[in-house]
Amino acid sequence: MIDQYYRSTVLGIANAEPIKNLMQTKGYSLAKRFVAGNELEDAIKAVETLEQEGVHGILDLLGEMISTKEQSDPFVQKILEIFPAIKEKTFPKYVSIKLSQLGLDVSAELALENGRNILKAAQEVGSFVRVDMEDSPRVDATLEVFRTLRTEFDNVGLVLQAMLRRTEKDLEGLSDLKPNLRIVKGAYLENKDVAFPEKAVIDHQYRRLVYANLEKGNHTAIATHDHVIIDDMKRFAEKSNIPRSQFEFQLLYGVRRDLQKQLAAEGYTVRAYIPYGHDWYAYFSRRIAERPSNALFVLRGMIGG
């Protein structure tokens, strides 16, 4: 319960208007540890820097919870602008999207239409696209849209969250699609009726989900900074004769860069999730809520400032 209490406390404070206003006006210098910059060019430069260390990048335009088509259209256009910008780049092309950016809260049909256009544009430049999983009320609609996209495109994958009680059943329900899955613990504030509150249970579920997807022969992105879990994954893959081409490690930009370089040096595929854009506050808040060390970093920065 301590982990859930910490997360709910931090997110509650972060969503308070005085704190939100203060951080949005004066906190960007602190957020830059986790966010590559405001513009696509900033994110591309971050990818190129990481490539020099053997770490690949995942481009992610920040912004979510869009409630009208008029709001989603500019986001879709900005995402579409990624592909011509990276077309001639030699690094592996990889983009992350949220269906709420594409108008999921307006209708699943709008998100599906926009998703198709993005995947077509990505396909033309050889880019993979990862559909993020958002908070629990959006899971069913996300699964529905992903299922359609996956039957039409090979260059698309999905994220599943270990903290949600339903996820093991969701993974089984996707088996016929042979999905490329990114397994995360989950960073949204959820009710204990739909999410496990205890870290030990979430860690246990995390391992079960990764092992299950790997055993099905599906590509799996292992997204964690927990070195104990990472070591377990290495041992499991070796013991089960799972080739390194079937899995990779994914970590966040600005978090455990030493571990990213170490894993790359050991010959594993490693990608860093590189967010960029003006709508950085919600993402930044979740990063603080994930790890007490991140909160201490922010506090030191504010006191030092």
Secondary structure, 3 states (H helix, E strand, C coil): CHHHHHHHHHHHHHCCHHHHHHHHHHCHHHHCCCCCCCCHHHHHHHHHHHHCCCCEEEEEECCCCCCCHHHHHHHHHHHHCHHHHHCCCCCCCEEEECCCCCCCCCCHHHHHHHHHHHHHHHHHHCCEEEECCCCHHHHHHHHHHHHHHHHHCCCEEEEEECCECCHHHHHHHCHHHCCCEEEECCCCCCCCCCECCCHHHHHHHHHHHHHHHHHCCCCEEEECCCHHHHHHHHHHHHHCCCCHHHEEEEEECCCCHHHHHHHHHCCCCEEEEEEECCCCHHHHHHHHHHCHHHHHHHHHHHHHC
